[in-house]
Amino acid sequence: MQVFEKIFTDRGSRYAVSGGPVADRNAVRDFLKDLARRKDFARATHNSWAALLPEGPAKGDDGEAGAGAVILRKLEGAGLEGHVVVVTRWFGGTKLGGDRFRRVADAVDHYLAHRRPAP
């Protein structure tokens, strides 16, 4: 698991991005459980995620409607299969409107640019 914390803020909302290799939906579930064991991430407002799996794409918005689809499109564009990416947001008190999708995309871009490739 690679975690990039506090990568940026927007109007008080803080963002982090995490990811790692997964083989199937059970591995995604385990990844999300492991992430939630970190107290700060368990208290996050949203942990939106997506993964390109052998059985097909999977995503979850965790209350941030549409965020999973944004992450999924980015993974498809990068051709990153067998990998889950989670964008975490701690709400800062100001609604971001459509900018929230840009911030989700920015977080995924950060992950793609800085992740360690699999050995």
Backbone as CSV, one residue per row, in Angstrom:
resi,resn,N_x,N_y,N_z,CA_x,CA_y,CA_z,C_x,C_y,C_z
1,MET,0.847,-1.180,0.000,0.000,0.000,0.000,0.890,1.241,0.000
2,GLN,0.597,2.129,-0.924,1.281,3.416,-0.965,0.268,4.496,-0.608
3,VAL,0.638,5.361,0.310,-0.259,6.423,0.765,0.463,7.757,0.619
4,PHE,-0.199,8.681,-0.042,0.310,10.050,-0.176,-0.668,10.949,0.569
5,GLU,-0.259,11.396,1.740,-1.141,12.178,2.591,-1.000,13.669,2.317
6,LYS,-2.079,14.395,2.579,-2.086,15.858,2.499,-1.423,16.364,1.223
7,ILE,-1.865,15.822,0.083,-1.239,16.222,-1.177,-1.656,17.619,-1.603
8,PHE,-2.874,18.039,-1.222,-3.301,19.418,-1.444,-4.579,19.697,-0.679
9,THR,-4.919,20.978,-0.613,-6.176,21.399,-0.001,-6.898,22.312,-0.976
10,ASP,-8.213,22.370,-0.827,-9.026,23.270,-1.636,-10.174,23.759,-0.753
11,ARG,-10.165,25.046,-0.463,-11.199,25.673,0.361,-11.443,24.914,1.662
12,GLY,-10.355,24.476,2.245,-10.420,23.796,3.527,-10.483,22.279,3.451
13,SER,-10.916,21.730,2.330,-10.945,20.271,2.188,-9.529,19.766,1.939
14,ARG,-9.150,18.719,2.666,-7.840,18.095,2.521,-7.973,16.823,1.705
15,TYR,-6.957,16.513,0.911,-6.978,15.323,0.059,-5.739,14.467,0.282
16,ALA,-5.959,13.165,0.137,-4.884,12.175,0.130,-5.233,11.167,-0.958
17,VAL,-4.244,10.413,-1.393,-4.494,9.360,-2.383,-3.650,8.144,-2.004
18,SER,-4.265,6.974,-2.167,-3.621,5.714,-1.808,-3.854,4.713,-2.928
19,GLY,-3.032,3.679,-2.946,-3.253,2.639,-3.936,-2.358,1.454,-3.714
20,GLY,-2.671,0.398,-4.462,-1.864,-0.796,-4.394,-2.427,-1.881,-5.285
21,PRO,-1.646,-2.914,-5.512,-2.100,-4.012,-6.367,-3.209,-4.813,-5.688
22,VAL,-4.180,-5.237,-6.484,-5.279,-6.085,-6.022,-5.604,-7.083,-7.131
23,ALA,-6.033,-8.285,-6.722,-6.338,-9.324,-7.707,-7.833,-9.436,-7.992
24,ASP,-8.662,-9.056,-6.999,-10.108,-9.227,-7.156,-10.846,-8.323,-6.172
25,ARG,-12.179,-8.414,-6.176,-12.991,-7.555,-5.307,-12.731,-7.813,-3.824
26,ASN,-12.421,-9.053,-3.462,-12.090,-9.347,-2.065,-10.824,-8.622,-1.640
27,ALA,-9.853,-8.552,-2.531,-8.613,-7.835,-2.235,-8.873,-6.333,-2.112
28,VAL,-9.799,-5.807,-2.911,-10.177,-4.393,-2.784,-10.786,-4.158,-1.411
29,ARG,-11.702,-5.043,-1.009,-12.348,-4.915,0.308,-11.293,-4.931,1.417
30,ASP,-10.325,-5.849,1.314,-9.262,-5.929,2.316,-8.403,-4.669,2.317
31,PHE,-8.111,-4.137,1.130,-7.325,-2.907,1.021,-8.043,-1.757,1.739
32,LEU,-9.349,-1.631,1.484,-10.122,-0.558,2.117,-10.173,-0.731,3.630
33,LYS,-10.274,-1.959,4.105,-10.260,-2.218,5.551,-8.919,-1.829,6.152
34,ASP,-7.830,-2.186,5.466,-6.498,-1.820,5.952,-6.333,-0.303,6.014
35,LEU,-6.815,0.386,4.999,-6.726,1.849,4.983,-7.527,2.441,6.137
36,ALA,-8.711,1.891,6.401,-9.577,2.410,7.462,-9.007,2.143,8.856
37,ARG,-8.021,1.262,8.956,-7.374,1.035,10.257,-6.530,2.239,10.680
38,ARG,-6.204,3.063,9.719,-5.494,4.305,10.035,-6.548,5.302,10.523
39,LYS,-6.396,5.741,11.753,-7.428,6.542,12.404,-7.864,7.739,11.566
40,ASP,-6.917,8.441,10.990,-7.248,9.633,10.210,-8.116,9.276,8.995
41,PHE,-7.810,8.165,8.338,-8.572,7.761,7.161,-9.947,7.235,7.557
42,ALA,-10.047,6.603,8.705,-11.348,6.129,9.189,-12.278,7.302,9.462
43,ARG,-11.717,8.439,9.811,-12.519,9.641,10.112,-12.759,10.527,8.891
44,ALA,-12.235,10.130,7.744,-12.395,10.938,6.528,-13.864,11.017,6.129
45,THR,-14.200,12.074,5.439,-15.565,12.237,4.941,-15.839,11.267,3.808
46,HIS,-14.873,11.073,2.915,-15.038,10.188,1.758,-13.744,9.434,1.476
47,ASN,-13.892,8.144,1.179,-12.813,7.314,0.653,-13.337,6.708,-0.643
48,SER,-13.282,7.481,-1.722,-13.776,7.037,-3.028,-12.687,6.209,-3.708
49,TRP,-13.087,5.188,-4.467,-12.093,4.285,-5.035,-12.558,3.713,-6.369
50,ALA,-11.582,3.115,-7.074,-11.870,2.376,-8.305,-10.726,1.411,-8.574
51,ALA,-11.056,0.360,-9.341,-10.054,-0.639,-9.715,-10.459,-1.286,-11.028
52,LEU,-9.477,-1.580,-11.862,-9.687,-2.365,-13.080,-9.279,-3.793,-12.756
53,LEU,-10.272,-4.675,-12.645,-10.045,-6.052,-12.221,-10.295,-7.025,-13.363
54,PRO,-9.756,-8.239,-13.270,-10.008,-9.228,-14.329,-11.499,-9.473,-14.573
55,GLU,-12.323,-9.423,-13.509,-13.762,-9.644,-13.676,-14.512,-8.385,-14.108
56,GLY,-13.790,-7.292,-14.310,-14.400,-6.048,-14.771,-14.109,-4.899,-13.835
57,PRO,-14.462,-3.696,-14.252,-14.187,-2.525,-13.422,-15.066,-2.524,-12.172
58,ALA,-14.527,-1.922,-11.112,-15.260,-1.778,-9.854,-14.986,-0.389,-9.306
59,LYS,-15.980,0.178,-8.628,-15.801,1.521,-8.072,-16.736,1.731,-6.902
60,GLY,-16.385,2.708,-6.078,-17.223,3.090,-4.954,-17.054,4.569,-4.673
61,ASP,-18.173,5.270,-4.491,-18.131,6.717,-4.279,-17.989,7.116,-2.811
62,ASP,-18.429,6.271,-1.898,-18.417,6.578,-0.467,-19.024,7.955,-0.193
63,GLY,-20.162,8.221,-0.813,-20.879,9.472,-0.566,-20.455,10.640,-1.439
64,GLU,-19.393,10.505,-2.192,-18.920,11.574,-3.091,-19.379,11.190,-4.495
65,ALA,-20.674,11.396,-4.766,-21.313,10.921,-5.998,-20.500,11.261,-7.242
66,GLY,-20.159,10.212,-8.006,-19.431,10.385,-9.254,-17.922,10.282,-9.133
67,ALA,-17.396,10.289,-7.920,-15.938,10.272,-7.744,-15.335,8.950,-8.207
68,GLY,-15.999,7.841,-7.929,-15.480,6.548,-8.363,-15.332,6.464,-9.866
69,ALA,-16.305,7.046,-10.587,-16.249,7.042,-12.049,-15.064,7.867,-12.559
70,VAL,-14.768,8.974,-11.900,-13.621,9.804,-12.289,-12.329,9.010,-12.110
71,ILE,-12.206,8.330,-10.984,-11.006,7.536,-10.721,-10.889,6.423,-11.758
72,LEU,-12.009,5.757,-12.036,-12.011,4.658,-13.001,-11.564,5.121,-14.386
73,ARG,-12.062,6.264,-14.844,-11.652,6.797,-16.157,-10.147,7.056,-16.197
74,LYS,-9.605,7.586,-15.105,-8.168,7.858,-15.048,-7.365,6.554,-15.111
75,LEU,-7.834,5.519,-14.392,-7.137,4.231,-14.418,-7.200,3.608,-15.800
76,GLU,-8.353,3.713,-16.445,-8.495,3.186,-17.810,-7.544,3.907,-18.756
77,GLY,-7.472,5.229,-18.622,-6.585,6.022,-19.473,-5.122,5.660,-19.286
78,ALA,-4.759,5.316,-18.055,-3.379,4.954,-17.756,-3.101,3.473,-18.020
79,GLY,-4.169,2.694,-18.239,-4.008,1.260,-18.448,-3.527,0.533,-17.204
80,LEU,-3.873,1.049,-16.044,-3.412,0.475,-14.779,-4.417,-0.571,-14.295
81,GLU,-4.157,-1.816,-14.637,-5.045,-2.922,-14.271,-4.527,-3.626,-13.020
82,GLY,-5.454,-4.269,-12.290,-5.066,-5.006,-11.097,-4.551,-4.125,-9.987
83,HIS,-5.109,-2.933,-9.884,-4.635,-1.918,-8.953,-5.844,-1.135,-8.454
84,VAL,-5.916,-0.852,-7.174,-6.971,0.000,-6.637,-6.359,1.357,-6.289
85,VAL,-7.108,2.418,-6.548,-6.708,3.765,-6.159,-7.851,4.360,-5.345
86,VAL,-7.504,4.918,-4.188,-8.478,5.508,-3.273,-8.150,6.985,-3.104
87,VAL,-9.137,7.849,-3.351,-8.978,9.281,-3.108,-9.763,9.600,-1.831
88,THR,-9.051,10.145,-0.860,-9.637,10.458,0.441,-9.811,11.962,0.569
89,ARG,-10.988,12.341,1.078,-11.272,13.764,1.291,-11.801,13.978,2.697
90,TRP,-11.238,14.971,3.348,-11.755,15.448,4.613,-12.419,16.782,4.317
91,PHE,-13.732,16.842,4.449,-14.510,18.030,4.095,-14.082,19.211,4.962
92,GLY,-13.872,20.344,4.310,-13.386,21.529,5.002,-14.436,22.574,5.306
93,GLY,-15.703,22.297,5.018,-16.758,23.236,5.375,-17.325,24.023,4.215
94,THR,-16.663,24.009,3.062,-17.153,24.713,1.885,-17.397,23.707,0.770
95,LYS,-18.600,23.723,0.207,-18.894,22.825,-0.907,-18.090,23.251,-2.124
96,LEU,-17.538,22.256,-2.827,-16.671,22.538,-3.969,-17.394,22.469,-5.307
97,GLY,-18.630,21.991,-5.306,-19.365,21.873,-6.566,-18.612,20.977,-7.523
98,GLY,-18.599,21.334,-8.790,-17.926,20.548,-9.825,-16.418,20.486,-9.655
99,ASP,-15.848,21.422,-8.905,-14.399,21.389,-8.677,-13.967,20.132,-7.939
100,ARG,-14.899,19.502,-7.220,-14.515,18.298,-6.478,-14.046,17.199,-7.438
101,PHE,-14.625,17.161,-8.640,-14.194,16.161,-9.622,-12.799,16.468,-10.146
102,ARG,-12.479,17.731,-10.300,-11.127,18.119,-10.718,-10.115,17.738,-9.639
103,ARG,-10.488,17.921,-8.372,-9.573,17.564,-7.283,-9.374,16.053,-7.212
104,VAL,-10.431,15.280,-7.448,-10.296,13.819,-7.481,-9.350,13.426,-8.611
105,ALA,-9.545,14.008,-9.788,-8.664,13.717,-10.930,-7.226,14.136,-10.624
106,ASP,-7.050,15.288,-9.988,-5.711,15.751,-9.610,-5.042,14.759,-8.653
107,ALA,-5.821,14.216,-7.711,-5.279,13.257,-6.748,-4.824,11.981,-7.459
108,VAL,-5.624,11.492,-8.394,-5.243,10.287,-9.142,-3.988,10.573,-9.977
109,ASP,-3.933,11.735,-10.604,-2.736,12.112,-11.369,-1.494,12.095,-10.467
110,HIS,-1.651,12.602,-9.250,-0.535,12.601,-8.301,-0.088,11.167,-8.018
111,TYR,-1.047,10.297,-7.793,-0.718,8.901,-7.524,0.013,8.270,-8.707
112,LEU,-0.524,8.463,-9.891,0.081,7.870,-11.084,1.504,8.379,-11.314
113,ALA,1.744,9.636,-11.004,3.062,10.230,-11.224,4.083,9.819,-10.162
114,HIS,3.622,9.474,-8.949,4.547,9.243,-7.842,4.571,7.818,-7.299
115,ARG,3.743,6.944,-7.796,3.698,5.593,-7.234,4.963,4.822,-7.597
116,ARG,5.291,3.886,-6.718,6.416,2.991,-6.994,5.904,1.858,-7.859
117,PRO,6.535,1.607,-8.983,6.108,0.482,-9.836,6.306,-0.846,-9.108
118,ALA,5.485,-1.820,-9.465,5.601,-3.149,-8.872,6.937,-3.766,-9.270
119,PRO,7.556,-4.507,-8.340,8.864,-5.121,-8.651,8.747,-6.203,-9.693
